[in-house]
Amino acid sequence: MSEQSSCSFFRGIRDAIPSKLVIPLFVLVGVAAGLGLYSMYASRIFSYLANDSSQCVNCHIMAPAYASWSKSSHGNWTTCKDCHVPQSSALAGMLFEARDGLHHASVLLTNSQPAAPRPREAATKVIQENCVRCHTQLTTEFVQAGKATFDDIKHGRQKACWDCHRHVPHTKNSGLASAPGALAPFPPASPVPDWLKNILR
């Protein structure tokens, strides 16, 4: 779009909006943008761009899973993303994280999270694919789980990796009791300013 056509485009929008609504619309857009930017800051959204498992503990409900993973056989060799995010491409991983993150945020905001979090179907498929991806030689040569499609697993015609390896890597209880001495790196102090906390009380 050339500079002249973009100017005429914005002039057309300006002319289409009644003059009485310009300032209220400007304020409304500013408030929406401000709330969006603050939500991104408060949720530490940019920390999810890294491949650091401690980012998952931004949500305190994930502390038991983090603690049990850190003491497991996978703790020294993998990150959360290695198992829970598609590895086919960086873009696929980011899109999956965004979709999954929005689901998690909505569940937490509506206070409808289950007592024991379980992966949704899309996440289950990704986890199975990542088990096979990392353990290709073992799964194809010995138990041939690599030949089972996710559809087979979903409909009970084949077993998922965790049907036998249920306690890997999050142990039996997937909680702090199952990983004594494990610490979850909780994020630093809340990014919510004190004046806003006082309003929300």
C-alpha positions as CSV (number, residue, x, y, z in Angstrom):
1,M,0.0,0.0,0.0
2,S,1.5,3.3,-1.0
3,E,1.8,6.3,1.3
4,Q,-0.9,8.2,-0.6
5,S,-3.4,5.3,-0.6
6,S,-2.8,4.6,3.1
7,C,-3.5,8.2,4.0
8,S,-6.7,8.2,2.0
9,F,-7.6,4.9,3.7
10,F,-7.2,6.4,7.2
11,R,-9.0,9.6,6.0
12,G,-11.9,7.4,4.8
13,I,-12.1,5.8,8.3
14,R,-12.0,9.1,10.0
15,D,-14.7,10.5,7.8
16,A,-16.9,7.5,8.4
17,I,-16.8,7.9,12.2
18,P,-19.0,10.6,13.7
19,S,-16.9,13.3,15.4
20,K,-18.6,12.7,18.7
21,L,-17.3,9.1,18.8
22,V,-13.7,9.8,17.9
23,I,-12.5,10.5,21.4
24,P,-14.5,7.7,23.1
25,L,-13.3,5.2,20.5
26,F,-9.7,6.4,21.0
27,V,-10.0,6.0,24.8
28,L,-11.6,2.6,24.4
29,V,-8.9,1.3,22.0
30,G,-6.3,2.7,24.4
31,V,-7.8,0.9,27.4
32,A,-8.1,-2.3,25.5
33,A,-4.5,-2.1,24.3
34,G,-3.3,-1.2,27.8
35,L,-5.2,-4.1,29.4
36,G,-3.8,-6.5,26.7
37,L,-0.2,-5.3,27.3
38,Y,-0.6,-5.5,31.1
39,S,-2.1,-9.1,30.8
40,M,0.9,-10.1,28.8
41,Y,3.2,-8.6,31.4
42,A,1.4,-10.1,34.4
43,S,1.3,-13.6,32.9
44,R,5.0,-13.4,32.0
45,I,4.0,-14.4,28.5
46,F,7.5,-13.8,27.1
47,S,9.0,-16.3,29.4
48,Y,7.3,-19.0,27.4
49,L,9.6,-18.2,24.4
50,A,12.5,-19.9,26.2
51,N,13.0,-23.6,26.6
52,D,13.3,-23.5,30.3
53,S,11.1,-25.8,32.4
54,S,10.8,-23.3,35.2
55,Q,8.5,-21.2,33.0
56,C,5.8,-23.8,33.6
57,V,5.7,-23.0,37.3
58,N,4.4,-19.5,36.4
59,C,1.2,-21.3,37.2
60,H,1.6,-22.6,40.7
61,I,-0.7,-25.6,40.0
62,M,2.2,-27.0,37.9
63,A,4.6,-27.1,40.9
64,P,4.0,-30.8,41.8
65,A,4.5,-31.9,38.1
66,Y,7.7,-29.8,37.9
67,A,9.0,-31.2,41.2
68,S,8.4,-34.8,40.3
69,W,9.9,-34.3,36.8
70,S,13.0,-32.7,38.2
71,K,13.8,-35.8,40.3
72,S,12.8,-38.3,37.6
73,S,14.9,-40.2,35.0
74,H,14.0,-37.5,32.5
75,G,14.9,-34.5,34.6
76,N,18.5,-34.2,33.5
77,W,17.8,-34.9,29.8
78,T,14.6,-33.2,28.8
79,T,12.6,-30.0,29.3
80,C,8.8,-29.8,29.6
81,K,8.6,-28.7,25.9
82,D,10.5,-31.8,24.8
83,C,7.5,-33.9,25.8
84,H,4.6,-31.6,25.8
85,V,5.1,-29.5,22.6
86,P,5.2,-30.6,19.0
87,Q,8.8,-30.8,17.7
88,S,8.0,-30.8,13.9
89,S,8.8,-27.1,13.6
90,A,9.3,-24.0,15.8
91,L,6.1,-22.5,14.4
92,A,4.0,-25.6,15.2
93,G,5.4,-25.6,18.7
94,M,4.6,-21.9,19.2
95,L,1.0,-22.2,17.8
96,F,0.4,-25.3,20.0
97,E,1.7,-23.5,23.1
98,A,-0.5,-20.5,22.4
99,R,-3.6,-22.6,22.0
100,D,-2.8,-24.8,25.0
101,G,-1.9,-21.7,27.1
102,L,-5.2,-20.0,26.3
103,H,-7.0,-23.1,27.3
104,H,-5.1,-23.3,30.6
105,A,-5.6,-19.6,31.3
106,S,-9.4,-19.9,30.7
107,V,-9.6,-22.9,33.0
108,L,-7.7,-21.0,35.8
109,L,-9.7,-17.8,35.3
110,T,-13.0,-19.7,35.6
111,N,-11.7,-21.8,38.5
112,S,-12.7,-25.0,36.7
113,Q,-9.4,-26.8,36.8
114,P,-9.5,-30.4,37.8
115,A,-7.8,-31.5,41.1
116,A,-5.5,-33.7,39.0
117,P,-4.7,-32.1,35.7
118,R,-4.7,-34.4,32.7
119,P,-3.7,-33.6,29.1
120,R,-6.4,-33.0,26.6
121,E,-6.6,-35.2,23.4
122,A,-4.3,-32.9,21.3
123,A,-1.7,-32.8,24.1
124,T,-1.9,-36.6,24.5
125,K,-1.2,-37.0,20.8
126,V,1.8,-34.8,21.0
127,I,3.2,-36.6,24.1
128,Q,2.9,-40.0,22.4
129,E,4.6,-38.6,19.2
130,N,7.4,-37.3,21.4
131,C,7.9,-40.6,23.2
132,V,8.3,-42.3,19.9
133,R,10.5,-39.5,18.5
134,C,13.0,-39.8,21.4
135,H,12.9,-43.5,21.8
136,T,12.6,-44.5,18.1
137,Q,15.1,-47.4,18.1
138,L,13.5,-48.9,21.3
139,T,9.9,-48.4,20.2
140,T,10.3,-49.7,16.7
141,E,12.8,-52.6,17.3
142,F,11.4,-54.0,20.5
143,V,7.8,-53.1,21.3
144,Q,7.0,-51.6,17.9
145,A,4.9,-48.9,19.5
146,G,6.1,-46.7,16.7
147,K,3.8,-48.6,14.4
148,A,0.7,-47.7,16.4
149,T,-1.1,-44.6,15.2
150,F,-2.7,-42.2,17.7
151,D,-6.1,-43.2,16.3
152,D,-5.3,-46.8,17.4
153,I,-4.3,-45.7,20.8
154,K,-7.4,-43.4,21.1
155,H,-9.8,-46.3,20.3
156,G,-8.0,-48.9,22.5
157,R,-6.5,-50.9,19.6
158,Q,-3.0,-50.2,20.8
159,K,-1.4,-49.0,24.1
160,A,0.1,-45.6,24.6
161,C,3.6,-45.5,26.0
162,W,2.3,-44.4,29.5
163,D,-0.1,-47.4,29.7
164,C,3.0,-49.3,30.8
165,H,5.3,-46.5,31.8
166,R,2.7,-44.7,33.9
167,H,5.1,-43.3,36.4
168,V,7.6,-41.8,33.9
169,P,8.6,-39.1,34.3
170,H,6.1,-37.7,36.9
171,T,6.1,-40.7,39.3
172,K,3.1,-42.3,40.9
173,N,1.5,-39.3,42.6
174,S,2.9,-36.6,40.3
175,G,3.2,-34.6,43.5
176,L,5.7,-33.2,45.9
177,A,5.3,-36.2,48.2
178,S,6.6,-38.4,45.3
179,A,9.7,-36.3,44.9
180,P,11.1,-35.5,48.4
181,G,13.6,-32.7,48.5
182,A,12.5,-31.3,45.1
183,L,12.0,-27.6,44.9
184,A,9.8,-25.8,42.4
185,P,11.2,-22.4,41.3
186,F,8.3,-20.2,41.9
187,P,8.4,-16.9,40.0
188,P,9.5,-13.7,41.7
189,A,7.1,-11.4,43.4
190,S,3.8,-10.8,41.8
191,P,3.9,-8.3,38.9
192,V,0.5,-6.9,40.1
193,P,1.1,-3.5,41.7
194,D,-0.1,-3.0,45.3
195,W,-2.6,-0.3,44.3
196,L,-4.3,-2.7,42.0
197,K,-4.3,-5.5,44.6
198,N,-6.0,-3.1,47.0
199,I,-8.7,-2.3,44.5
200,L,-9.3,-6.0,43.8
201,R,-9.7,-6.9,47.5
